[in-house]
Amino acid sequence: MPVILIHGSWHGSWCWSPVVEQLAALGVPSVALDLDGHGLRNPAPRAYGARPFDRAAFETEPSPVAHVTASSAAADLMDRIRMIGGGRPCLLVAHSMGGTVATAVAELDPELVGGLVYVAAYAPVSGTPAGEYNARPEMSDSHVPSLVVGDPAGVGALRVDPRDPDRRAGIKEAFYNDVDDRTADAAIDLLSPDSPLQILSETMTVTGHRFGSIPHAYVVCTLDNAIPPAMQRRFVKEIDAVSVSPTTVTELEASHAPFLSRPEALAGAIAAAATKPYDLVGN
């Protein structure tokens, strides 16, 4: 089954590179995609690159990706899944915010999806927008809110500043706390400043006969400072409540970025799901 790797907020297809290599070694074909409004499809605010740098302008400039919603990103992704799969269903592997878009795809066209693996990801299946989970008690230890600059509602995006030397340590601790310094620094330099707010604020409804009919798995990252393990386990329970079969859970001792810190273990879990969607083995 072809594997499609979907990144999270501020990231892009680049973050999956180590996992793509490991999957290739296991004989599993995979492709990492940039979601709409991310990676190569994410024009930065003009103020981000202006010199001299005007922080006030950067924190207030409307985002060029504010128009992207979970539905529009899902529609764009479905077109590419059809092309990549060539008529075959694909295994979707979604990280973080990418889980919101993958959830929408699974509900809108379940025949495209042979299985769905969440990796420390949002799974908004209860009728609650993904962003509202950030106010849940399980998210109280998340380091992400302290990274956001400006008013998300005003600019239409969750905006971060990876170029600010005073914020790099916080970004590393939130996303890459078990990643070696050299790799973490390189990853921070590749982050985009904006993640479209509407992806997390849109309400979606999933049904048992569509989303719930697809095999689901969840990779819980036990060292995660962005989406704490307690929140990940809550998502598992909510997925189970609308699914025909229980979610298969793998636990990795990893940060929010297991694709960088534990690519071999993560690839092994994905490869298992690509052949036997219910047979993920804990690590």
Backbone as CSV, one residue per row, in Angstrom:
resi,resn,N_x,N_y,N_z,CA_x,CA_y,CA_z,C_x,C_y,C_z
1,MET,0.842,-1.184,0.000,0.000,0.000,0.000,0.888,1.248,0.000
2,PRO,0.696,2.169,-0.943,1.501,3.393,-0.934,1.305,4.168,0.371
3,VAL,2.373,4.752,0.855,2.344,5.505,2.106,2.508,6.988,1.800
4,ILE,1.618,7.805,2.341,1.685,9.262,2.180,1.923,9.877,3.547
5,LEU,2.986,10.647,3.652,3.412,11.249,4.917,3.001,12.705,4.957
6,ILE,2.293,13.085,6.013,1.706,14.417,6.133,2.265,15.099,7.376
7,HIS,2.813,16.264,7.201,3.482,17.001,8.278,2.490,17.813,9.109
8,GLY,3.023,18.496,10.118,2.218,19.342,10.985,2.499,20.816,10.791
9,SER,2.007,21.624,11.726,2.144,23.082,11.636,3.603,23.511,11.535
10,TRP,3.841,24.494,10.681,5.140,25.150,10.467,6.165,24.254,9.787
11,HIS,5.863,22.993,9.638,6.779,22.051,9.005,6.427,21.885,7.530
12,GLY,7.124,20.981,6.869,6.864,20.678,5.471,7.301,19.261,5.190
13,SER,7.234,18.876,3.932,7.603,17.515,3.558,9.036,17.171,3.948
14,TRP,9.884,18.192,4.086,11.298,17.982,4.420,11.488,17.205,5.721
15,CYS,10.570,17.369,6.672,10.787,16.768,7.997,10.725,15.246,7.961
16,TRP,10.139,14.680,6.902,9.988,13.236,6.815,11.167,12.555,6.130
17,SER,12.154,13.303,5.691,13.243,12.728,4.903,13.903,11.511,5.553
18,PRO,14.255,11.555,6.851,14.885,10.366,7.452,13.970,9.139,7.452
19,VAL,12.657,9.365,7.598,11.717,8.244,7.613,11.547,7.668,6.216
20,VAL,11.520,8.533,5.192,11.426,8.053,3.810,12.588,7.120,3.504
21,GLU,13.791,7.471,3.959,14.962,6.616,3.744,14.799,5.272,4.437
22,GLN,14.319,5.302,5.676,14.141,4.063,6.428,13.053,3.190,5.809
23,LEU,11.977,3.805,5.342,10.922,3.038,4.689,11.433,2.404,3.397
24,ALA,12.242,3.146,2.644,12.809,2.592,1.417,13.650,1.356,1.720
25,ALA,14.399,1.402,2.811,15.223,0.255,3.201,14.366,-0.953,3.552
26,LEU,13.121,-0.698,3.964,12.204,-1.786,4.304,11.352,-2.211,3.107
27,GLY,11.591,-1.573,1.958,10.838,-1.913,0.763,9.449,-1.325,0.715
28,VAL,9.222,-0.247,1.459,7.909,0.384,1.514,7.949,1.701,0.742
29,PRO,7.193,1.830,-0.338,7.178,3.087,-1.088,6.438,4.168,-0.308
30,SER,7.006,5.367,-0.275,6.371,6.455,0.456,6.664,7.777,-0.238
31,VAL,5.802,8.745,0.021,6.011,10.089,-0.492,5.541,11.072,0.577
32,ALA,6.342,12.096,0.812,5.982,13.153,1.770,5.489,14.359,0.990
33,LEU,4.390,14.930,1.433,3.756,16.034,0.712,3.725,17.301,1.547
34,ASP,3.757,18.445,0.869,3.504,19.734,1.513,2.005,19.999,1.475
35,LEU,1.399,20.184,2.634,0.009,20.603,2.668,-0.128,22.019,2.120
36,ASP,-1.311,22.330,1.627,-1.567,23.686,1.172,-1.303,24.665,2.322
37,GLY,-0.565,25.738,2.019,-0.233,26.722,3.046,0.997,26.386,3.847
38,HIS,1.762,25.374,3.408,2.940,24.935,4.153,4.093,24.602,3.206
39,GLY,5.297,24.519,3.765,6.460,24.138,2.980,6.666,25.037,1.776
40,LEU,6.828,24.427,0.607,7.008,25.198,-0.619,5.738,25.908,-1.045
41,ARG,4.641,25.640,-0.345,3.355,26.259,-0.672,2.959,27.273,0.408
42,ASN,3.959,27.834,1.052,3.723,28.784,2.145,4.516,30.057,1.906
43,PRO,3.930,31.030,1.210,4.610,32.326,1.092,4.663,33.006,2.453
44,ALA,5.818,33.496,2.835,5.979,34.120,4.151,5.467,35.555,4.130
45,PRO,5.051,36.072,5.275,4.712,37.491,5.344,5.900,38.327,4.886
46,ARG,5.641,39.403,4.155,6.733,40.225,3.645,7.618,40.751,4.771
47,ALA,7.001,41.055,5.901,7.767,41.625,7.010,8.777,40.633,7.565
48,TYR,8.558,39.337,7.330,9.455,38.323,7.874,10.851,38.439,7.282
49,GLY,10.929,38.807,6.011,12.222,38.903,5.355,12.734,40.318,5.196
50,ALA,11.954,41.301,5.635,12.360,42.700,5.462,13.536,43.041,6.375
51,ARG,14.442,43.848,5.866,15.574,44.346,6.648,15.695,45.859,6.448
52,PRO,15.744,46.634,7.521,15.752,46.178,8.918,14.433,45.525,9.301
53,PHE,14.525,44.616,10.253,13.358,43.855,10.675,12.465,44.709,11.555
54,ASP,11.178,44.753,11.232,10.187,45.520,11.986,9.295,44.516,12.710
55,ARG,9.560,44.304,13.989,8.814,43.290,14.725,7.328,43.603,14.781
56,ALA,6.979,44.854,14.974,5.554,45.212,15.045,4.846,44.902,13.733
57,ALA,5.513,45.178,12.623,4.915,44.879,11.316,4.765,43.380,11.132
58,PHE,5.773,42.618,11.559,5.723,41.162,11.425,4.582,40.585,12.249
59,GLU,4.358,41.101,13.422,3.354,40.541,14.307,1.928,40.941,13.928
60,THR,1.766,41.877,13.008,0.421,42.339,12.652,0.067,42.144,11.176
61,GLU,1.033,41.848,10.313,0.742,41.691,8.885,-0.191,40.501,8.645
62,PRO,-1.275,40.699,7.885,-2.162,39.578,7.583,-1.408,38.448,6.885
63,SER,-1.729,37.230,7.253,-1.022,36.084,6.703,-1.420,35.818,5.256
64,PRO,-0.455,35.525,4.386,-0.787,35.166,3.009,-1.415,33.788,2.873
65,VAL,-1.480,33.027,3.964,-2.117,31.702,3.905,-3.357,31.630,4.788
66,ALA,-3.887,32.788,5.169,-5.038,32.819,6.071,-6.279,32.173,5.456
67,HIS,-6.324,32.098,4.123,-7.507,31.560,3.443,-7.588,30.038,3.499
68,VAL,-6.514,29.369,3.881,-6.489,27.903,3.853,-7.295,27.344,5.023
69,THR,-8.217,26.449,4.726,-9.029,25.795,5.749,-8.726,24.299,5.765
70,ALA,-9.253,23.617,6.766,-9.091,22.164,6.796,-9.751,21.528,5.575
71,SER,-10.919,22.044,5.190,-11.633,21.490,4.037,-10.883,21.722,2.737
72,SER,-10.355,22.944,2.550,-9.641,23.228,1.301,-8.337,22.443,1.233
73,ALA,-7.636,22.323,2.365,-6.405,21.531,2.388,-6.706,20.061,2.130
74,ALA,-7.836,19.570,2.655,-8.213,18.177,2.432,-8.563,17.937,0.971
75,ALA,-9.291,18.856,0.350,-9.653,18.699,-1.059,-8.404,18.658,-1.933
76,ASP,-7.447,19.545,-1.639,-6.186,19.555,-2.380,-5.428,18.254,-2.176
77,LEU,-5.421,17.765,-0.939,-4.709,16.523,-0.631,-5.366,15.337,-1.330
78,MET,-6.675,15.313,-1.393,-7.360,14.191,-2.032,-7.004,14.085,-3.508
79,ASP,-6.882,15.208,-4.178,-6.477,15.176,-5.592,-5.120,14.499,-5.748
80,ARG,-4.205,14.792,-4.851,-2.869,14.218,-4.951,-2.843,12.749,-4.518
81,ILE,-3.700,12.382,-3.566,-3.793,10.976,-3.177,-4.284,10.141,-4.358
82,ARG,-5.273,10.655,-5.084,-5.774,9.932,-6.263,-4.662,9.735,-7.282
83,MET,-3.859,10.764,-7.497,-2.774,10.666,-8.460,-1.720,9.664,-7.991
84,ILE,-1.313,9.764,-6.740,-0.251,8.904,-6.217,-0.722,7.456,-6.120
85,GLY,-1.942,7.260,-5.655,-2.455,5.900,-5.486,-2.804,5.218,-6.788
86,GLY,-3.107,6.009,-7.824,-3.460,5.413,-9.107,-4.624,4.456,-9.017
87,GLY,-5.601,4.791,-8.197,-6.763,3.926,-8.025,-6.691,3.038,-6.813
88,ARG,-5.514,2.944,-6.196,-5.374,2.135,-4.991,-5.522,3.015,-3.747
89,PRO,-6.071,2.492,-2.664,-6.090,3.259,-1.411,-4.677,3.400,-0.867
90,CYS,-4.439,4.479,-0.154,-3.119,4.771,0.418,-3.194,4.770,1.940
91,LEU,-2.069,4.506,2.563,-1.952,4.663,4.011,-1.548,6.104,4.289
92,LEU,-2.367,6.830,5.029,-2.040,8.196,5.418,-1.374,8.180,6.781
93,VAL,-0.233,8.837,6.880,0.486,8.979,8.144,0.540,10.468,8.443
94,ALA,-0.137,10.876,9.505,-0.317,12.307,9.764,0.277,12.702,11.104
95,HIS,1.070,13.765,11.074,1.703,14.265,12.280,1.035,15.556,12.736
96,SER,0.802,15.695,14.022,0.379,16.952,14.651,-0.857,17.542,13.961
97,MET,-0.782,18.809,13.535,-1.908,19.433,12.856,-2.352,18.659,11.636
98,GLY,-1.435,17.948,10.975,-1.789,17.172,9.800,-2.877,16.158,10.062
99,GLY,-3.031,15.749,11.315,-4.101,14.834,11.657,-5.473,15.421,11.399
100,THR,-5.599,16.730,11.506,-6.870,17.386,11.230,-7.244,17.233,9.764
101,VAL,-6.284,17.468,8.883,-6.542,17.358,7.443,-6.777,15.902,7.053
102,ALA,-5.981,14.986,7.600,-6.150,13.567,7.289,-7.510,13.055,7.760
103,THR,-7.968,13.534,8.905,-9.288,13.152,9.403,-10.368,13.577,8.426
104,ALA,-10.249,14.797,7.912,-11.229,15.291,6.939,-11.220,14.439,5.675
105,VAL,-10.038,14.071,5.199,-9.934,13.226,4.004,-10.621,11.885,4.235
106,ALA,-10.367,11.275,5.390,-10.927,9.959,5.689,-12.448,9.993,5.742
107,GLU,-13.014,11.095,6.185,-14.472,11.218,6.227,-15.043,11.535,4.852
108,LEU,-14.379,12.411,4.110,-14.901,12.845,2.812,-14.829,11.745,1.757
109,ASP,-13.753,10.962,1.756,-13.593,9.920,0.740,-12.843,8.729,1.332
110,PRO,-13.518,7.922,2.151,-12.841,6.806,2.828,-12.256,5.770,1.867
111,GLU,-12.748,5.709,0.618,-12.197,4.745,-0.332,-10.771,5.078,-0.736
112,LEU,-10.343,6.316,-0.510,-8.968,6.703,-0.808,-7.996,6.229,0.259
113,VAL,-8.509,5.879,1.433,-7.664,5.678,2.609,-7.703,4.217,3.042
114,GLY,-6.577,3.537,2.881,-6.493,2.149,3.314,-6.201,2.009,4.791
115,GLY,-5.751,3.071,5.415,-5.447,3.107,6.836,-4.978,4.491,7.198
116,LEU,-5.103,4.832,8.461,-4.712,6.163,8.930,-3.911,6.015,10.211
117,VAL,-2.662,6.473,10.159,-1.778,6.426,11.322,-1.554,7.850,11.814
118,TYR,-1.978,8.130,13.016,-1.720,9.422,13.641,-0.400,9.334,14.403
119,VAL,0.455,10.336,14.231,1.718,10.407,14.961,1.697,11.676,15.810
120,ALA,1.471,11.520,17.114,1.368,12.683,18.003,0.522,13.764,17.360
121,ALA,-0.673,13.371,16.910,-1.471,14.226,16.038,-2.826,14.577,16.634
122,TYR,-3.368,15.709,16.161,-4.750,16.051,16.452,-5.663,15.073,15.709
123,ALA,-6.723,14.655,16.377,-7.732,13.802,15.764,-9.111,14.347,16.177
124,PRO,-9.549,15.418,15.530,-10.800,16.076,15.938,-12.030,15.336,15.432
125,VAL,-12.378,14.252,16.097,-13.474,13.396,15.642,-14.741,13.564,16.477
126,SER,-14.699,14.433,17.484,-15.827,14.547,18.411,-16.762,15.701,18.074
127,GLY,-16.516,16.379,16.932,-17.314,17.551,16.589,-16.762,18.836,17.159
128,THR,-15.605,18.755,17.784,-14.931,19.918,18.353,-13.782,20.338,17.445
129,PRO,-13.669,21.623,17.085,-12.527,22.044,16.269,-11.216,21.684,16.947
130,ALA,-10.226,21.367,16.131,-8.941,20.922,16.688,-8.362,21.943,17.651
131,GLY,-8.475,23.220,17.316,-7.883,24.260,18.143,-8.481,24.342,19.529
132,GLU,-9.742,23.936,19.668,-10.382,24.014,20.987,-9.796,23.002,21.966
133,TYR,-9.155,21.974,21.444,-8.499,21.025,22.335,-7.346,21.682,23.093
134,ASN,-6.839,22.790,22.564,-5.718,23.456,23.236,-6.100,24.022,24.598
135,ALA,-7.400,24.151,24.848,-7.868,24.634,26.148,-8.195,23.499,27.106
136,ARG,-8.034,22.261,26.688,-8.335,21.123,27.542,-7.253,20.954,28.604
137,PRO,-7.611,20.394,29.753,-6.615,20.198,30.820,-5.409,19.389,30.369
138,GLU,-5.623,18.448,29.448,-4.520,17.600,28.992,-3.459,18.397,28.225
139,MET,-3.809,19.594,27.781,-2.865,20.426,27.023,-2.189,21.480,27.888
140,SER,-2.419,21.436,29.180,-1.913,22.497,30.052,-0.393,22.571,30.078
141,ASP,0.282,21.458,29.798,1.748,21.440,29.827,2.380,21.710,28.465
142,SER,1.571,22.003,27.465,2.121,22.246,26.131,2.979,23.511,26.111
143,HIS,4.110,23.437,25.425,5.008,24.580,25.306,4.671,25.463,24.107
144,VAL,3.747,25.031,23.260,3.502,25.730,22.006,2.919,27.138,22.192
145,PRO,1.949,27.365,23.092,1.373,28.710,23.195,2.407,29.814,23.415
146,SER,3.487,29.508,24.121,4.501,30.531,24.390,5.314,30.888,23.155
147,LEU,5.202,30.104,22.095,5.966,30.362,20.872,5.246,31.317,19.932
148,VAL,3.933,31.434,20.071,3.129,32.208,19.124,3.299,33.703,19.368
149,VAL,3.505,34.447,18.271,3.631,35.898,18.348,2.450,36.540,17.632
150,GLY,2.088,37.744,18.067,0.968,38.450,17.462,-0.364,37.842,17.854
151,ASP,-1.432,38.341,17.240,-2.791,37.892,17.512,-3.223,36.946,16.392
152,PRO,-3.363,35.655,16.673,-3.735,34.714,15.615,-5.001,35.114,14.866
153,ALA,-6.014,35.572,15.591,-7.261,35.967,14.930,-7.053,37.172,14.031
154,GLY,-6.163,38.062,14.425,-5.911,39.261,13.630,-5.147,38.985,12.353
155,VAL,-4.167,38.078,12.414,-3.348,37.792,11.225,-3.850,36.581,10.454
156,GLY,-4.722,35.777,11.062,-5.253,34.615,10.371,-4.334,33.410,10.383
157,ALA,-3.386,33.409,11.298,-2.423,32.302,11.354,-1.842,32.201,12.745
158,LEU,-1.337,31.012,13.049,-0.476,30.835,14.213,0.929,31.172,13.743
159,ARG,1.463,32.266,14.244,2.730,32.802,13.729,3.843,32.610,14.753
160,VAL,4.962,32.108,14.289,6.146,31.947,15.127,7.315,32.656,14.444
161,ASP,8.381,32.851,15.191,9.556,33.532,14.640,10.801,32.686,14.874
162,PRO,11.059,31.713,13.985,12.232,30.851,14.166,13.555,31.600,14.078
163,ARG,13.559,32.803,13.513,14.801,33.558,13.363,15.157,34.360,14.608
164,ASP,14.260,34.419,15.572,14.513,35.167,16.797,15.414,34.330,17.698
165,PRO,16.648,34.779,17.949,17.561,33.970,18.773,17.041,33.731,20.180
166,ASP,16.190,34.624,20.676,15.655,34.464,22.019,14.553,33.401,22.090
167,ARG,14.053,32.960,20.923,12.961,31.993,20.910,13.402,30.598,20.469
168,ARG,14.623,30.486,19.975,15.060,29.192,19.436,15.105,28.103,20.504
169,ALA,15.540,28.454,21.698,15.592,27.444,22.764,14.194,26.934,23.087
170,GLY,13.217,27.839,23.070,11.842,27.437,23.344,11.280,26.540,22.253
171,ILE,11.622,26.843,20.993,11.169,26.007,19.888,11.776,24.614,19.998
172,LYS,13.070,24.565,20.309,13.725,23.262,20.449,13.082,22.453,21.576
173,GLU,12.800,23.094,22.687,12.226,22.373,23.817,10.811,21.894,23.507
174,ALA,10.073,22.670,22.715,8.700,22.293,22.383,8.639,21.131,21.402
175,PHE,9.495,21.167,20.367,9.383,20.197,19.282,10.484,19.141,19.255
176,TYR,11.692,19.535,19.618,12.873,18.713,19.326,13.708,18.421,20.574
177,ASN,13.053,18.204,21.708,13.785,18.098,22.969,14.656,16.847,23.085
178,ASP,14.487,15.881,22.177,15.365,14.714,22.182,16.153,14.594,20.876
179,VAL,16.195,15.673,20.094,16.907,15.694,18.817,18.281,16.325,19.035
180,ASP,19.314,15.780,18.378,20.644,16.363,18.553,20.652,17.815,18.103
181,ASP,21.519,18.615,18.697,21.510,20.059,18.482,21.691,20.444,17.014
182,ARG,22.572,19.761,16.323,22.823,20.101,14.924,21.567,19.908,14.075
183,THR,20.893,18.779,14.253,19.677,18.504,13.488,18.555,19.442,13.897
184,ALA,18.434,19.684,15.200,17.382,20.582,15.677,17.570,21.990,15.125
185,ASP,18.805,22.485,15.118,19.065,23.814,14.577,18.703,23.886,13.101
186,ALA,19.039,22.833,12.350,18.705,22.804,10.930,17.191,22.794,10.731
187,ALA,16.473,22.025,11.565,15.022,21.957,11.458,14.383,23.307,11.774
188,ILE,14.860,23.967,12.802,14.312,25.275,13.165,14.489,26.261,12.019
189,ASP,15.635,26.199,11.339,15.878,27.101,10.214,14.925,26.844,9.052
190,LEU,14.354,25.642,8.976,13.460,25.299,7.870,11.986,25.555,8.190
191,LEU,11.669,25.900,9.419,10.271,26.140,9.782,9.710,27.355,9.050
192,SER,8.443,27.267,8.668,7.724,28.413,8.112,7.138,29.227,9.256
193,PRO,6.986,30.543,9.088,6.470,31.347,10.197,4.976,31.191,10.446
194,ASP,4.204,30.863,9.405,2.751,30.842,9.557,2.162,29.448,9.357
195,SER,1.183,29.113,10.192,0.342,27.942,9.986,-1.100,28.439,9.980
196,PRO,-1.861,28.161,8.909,-3.206,28.738,8.775,-4.100,28.443,9.972
197,LEU,-4.674,29.485,10.529,-5.505,29.335,11.722,-6.767,28.531,11.445
198,GLN,-7.331,28.677,10.238,-8.618,28.051,9.956,-8.543,26.525,9.917
199,ILE,-7.354,25.972,9.719,-7.246,24.513,9.754,-7.621,23.984,11.134
200,LEU,-7.263,24.729,12.164,-7.550,24.298,13.529,-8.880,24.822,14.057
201,SER,-9.482,25.798,13.378,-10.717,26.392,13.902,-11.970,25.878,13.213
202,GLU,-11.820,25.128,12.136,-12.976,24.614,11.406,-13.563,23.399,12.113
203,THR,-14.880,23.377,12.232,-15.575,22.239,12.824,-15.836,21.187,11.755
204,MET,-15.570,19.945,12.067,-15.871,18.866,11.129,-16.612,17.759,11.860
205,THR,-17.425,17.029,11.114,-18.184,15.925,11.675,-17.742,14.640,11.003
206,VAL,-17.433,13.623,11.798,-17.079,12.319,11.231,-18.153,11.312,11.598
207,THR,-18.263,10.284,10.778,-19.294,9.272,10.977,-18.660,7.889,11.088
208,GLY,-19.372,6.996,11.753,-18.862,5.658,11.944,-18.770,4.865,10.659
209,HIS,-19.688,5.107,9.707,-19.687,4.312,8.477,-18.713,4.847,7.437
210,ARG,-18.105,6.002,7.671,-17.107,6.531,6.740,-15.742,6.553,7.448
211,PHE,-15.468,7.578,8.226,-14.208,7.634,8.976,-14.020,6.385,9.832
212,GLY,-15.076,5.987,10.512,-14.973,4.886,11.463,-14.737,3.527,10.856
213,SER,-14.922,3.412,9.531,-14.730,2.120,8.878,-13.277,1.858,8.504
214,ILE,-12.426,2.862,8.648,-11.020,2.772,8.228,-10.171,2.285,9.404
215,PRO,-9.206,1.402,9.160,-8.286,1.013,10.242,-7.490,2.222,10.736
216,HIS,-7.445,2.404,12.046,-6.730,3.523,12.641,-5.626,3.020,13.567
217,ALA,-4.550,3.762,13.600,-3.463,3.507,14.542,-2.976,4.849,15.067
218,TYR,-2.375,4.827,16.228,-1.884,6.066,16.841,-0.510,5.800,17.457
219,VAL,0.465,6.615,17.088,1.792,6.559,17.688,1.872,7.646,18.749
220,VAL,1.870,7.242,19.994,1.962,8.176,21.119,3.438,8.442,21.406
221,CYS,3.797,9.712,21.462,5.180,10.114,21.766,5.234,10.560,23.218
222,THR,5.922,9.775,24.052,5.829,9.953,25.495,6.656,11.118,26.034
223,LEU,7.539,11.706,25.219,8.341,12.852,25.654,7.869,14.152,25.007
224,ASP,6.659,14.139,24.477,6.147,15.250,23.671,5.811,16.467,24.534
225,ASN,6.405,17.614,24.194,6.106,18.868,24.883,5.171,19.767,24.092
226,ALA,4.705,19.313,22.936,3.785,20.102,22.122,2.347,19.616,22.299
227,ILE,2.125,18.336,22.036,0.844,17.683,22.332,1.152,16.625,23.388
228,PRO,0.945,16.939,24.658,1.346,16.029,25.725,0.720,14.637,25.581
229,PRO,1.397,13.613,26.078,0.886,12.234,25.959,-0.546,12.064,26.452
230,ALA,-0.923,12.784,27.504,-2.290,12.654,28.014,-3.312,13.084,26.969
231,MET,-2.974,14.123,26.202,-3.878,14.575,25.148,-3.904,13.575,24.002
232,GLN,-2.770,12.996,23.678,-2.727,11.991,22.618,-3.596,10.792,22.987
233,ARG,-3.522,10.374,24.235,-4.322,9.221,24.663,-5.814,9.557,24.677
234,ARG,-6.136,10.814,24.931,-7.552,11.220,24.839,-8.040,11.110,23.397
235,PHE,-7.194,11.508,22.458,-7.584,11.373,21.052,-7.850,9.910,20.705
236,VAL,-7.030,9.015,21.223,-7.236,7.586,20.956,-8.624,7.156,21.428
237,LYS,-9.017,7.562,22.609,-10.323,7.188,23.148,-11.450,7.738,22.282
238,GLU,-11.273,8.959,21.786,-12.324,9.559,20.970,-12.397,8.902,19.590
239,ILE,-11.260,8.505,19.038,-11.277,7.750,17.785,-12.018,6.437,17.982
240,ASP,-11.723,5.749,19.076,-12.367,4.456,19.349,-13.879,4.593,19.461
241,ALA,-14.334,5.749,19.961,-15.765,5.939,20.174,-16.547,6.013,18.864
242,VAL,-15.870,6.286,17.751,-16.581,6.408,16.468,-16.101,5.385,15.444
243,SER,-15.299,4.411,15.881,-14.703,3.468,14.945,-15.236,2.057,15.126
244,VAL,-15.237,1.327,14.029,-15.688,-0.054,14.052,-14.729,-0.927,14.859
245,SER,-13.444,-0.692,14.695,-12.420,-1.475,15.386,-11.572,-0.558,16.263
246,PRO,-11.003,-1.074,17.343,-10.193,-0.231,18.225,-8.910,0.246,17.552
247,THR,-8.472,1.397,17.954,-7.224,1.964,17.463,-6.052,1.149,17.996
248,THR,-5.106,0.850,17.117,-3.891,0.163,17.533,-2.870,1.202,17.955
249,VAL,-2.328,1.060,19.143,-1.464,2.094,19.725,-0.027,1.595,19.837
250,THR,0.887,2.442,19.389,2.315,2.244,19.606,2.808,3.390,20.475
251,GLU,3.639,3.099,21.451,4.239,4.161,22.254,5.730,4.233,21.955
252,LEU,6.184,5.432,21.600,7.604,5.680,21.372,8.119,6.652,22.429
253,GLU,9.257,6.346,22.985,9.907,7.297,23.890,10.574,8.346,23.008
254,ALA,9.797,9.374,22.672,10.260,10.359,21.695,9.558,11.684,21.925
255,SER,10.165,12.727,21.384,9.606,14.078,21.422,8.499,14.207,20.386
256,HIS,8.104,15.437,20.113,7.088,15.710,19.096,7.627,15.445,17.694
257,ALA,8.922,15.175,17.564,9.537,14.978,16.252,10.210,13.613,16.151
258,PRO,9.451,12.520,16.268,10.077,11.201,16.178,10.663,10.925,14.797
259,PHE,10.207,11.666,13.789,10.767,11.503,12.445,12.218,11.951,12.382
260,LEU,12.661,12.756,13.366,14.055,13.180,13.435,14.833,12.436,14.511
261,SER,14.191,12.118,15.623,14.920,11.501,16.737,14.876,9.977,16.702
262,ARG,13.786,9.411,16.140,13.670,7.946,16.105,13.089,7.489,14.761
263,PRO,13.726,7.875,13.676,13.160,7.555,12.357,13.060,6.064,12.076
264,GLU,14.028,5.279,12.572,14.000,3.847,12.297,12.812,3.187,12.988
265,ALA,12.590,3.537,14.256,11.466,2.962,14.994,10.138,3.407,14.402
266,LEU,10.050,4.669,14.031,8.810,5.174,13.446,8.546,4.512,12.099
267,ALA,9.583,4.357,11.291,9.419,3.690,10.004,8.955,2.256,10.187
268,GLY,9.469,1.587,11.216,9.036,0.226,11.477,7.554,0.146,11.788
269,ALA,7.076,1.092,12.587,5.652,1.128,12.917,4.811,1.408,11.687
270,ILE,5.273,2.335,10.846,4.535,2.669,9.625,4.524,1.488,8.671
271,ALA,5.661,0.826,8.526,5.739,-0.327,7.634,4.782,-1.426,8.083
272,ALA,4.685,-1.646,9.390,3.750,-2.638,9.910,2.322,-2.270,9.564
273,ALA,1.998,-0.977,9.676,0.644,-0.524,9.359,0.358,-0.626,7.872
274,ALA,1.377,-0.464,7.037,1.177,-0.518,5.590,0.817,-1.916,5.123
275,THR,1.205,-2.931,5.883,0.914,-4.308,5.489,-0.195,-4.928,6.334
276,LYS,-0.203,-4.608,7.631,-1.230,-5.111,8.529,-1.668,-3.968,9.423
277,PRO,-2.681,-3.201,8.990,-3.054,-1.972,9.679,-3.318,-2.119,11.164
278,TYR,-3.696,-3.314,11.634,-4.009,-3.452,13.057,-2.850,-4.003,13.880
279,ASP,-1.684,-4.242,13.237,-0.628,-4.966,13.912,0.557,-4.121,14.332
280,LEU,0.346,-2.858,14.680,1.455,-2.067,15.186,1.955,-2.670,16.499
281,VAL,3.250,-2.706,16.657,3.859,-3.293,17.850,4.485,-2.206,18.689
282,GLY,4.234,-2.187,19.993,4.791,-1.157,20.861,6.297,-1.227,20.920
283,ASN,6.913,-0.060,21.134,8.358,0.032,21.240,8.738,0.587,22.609
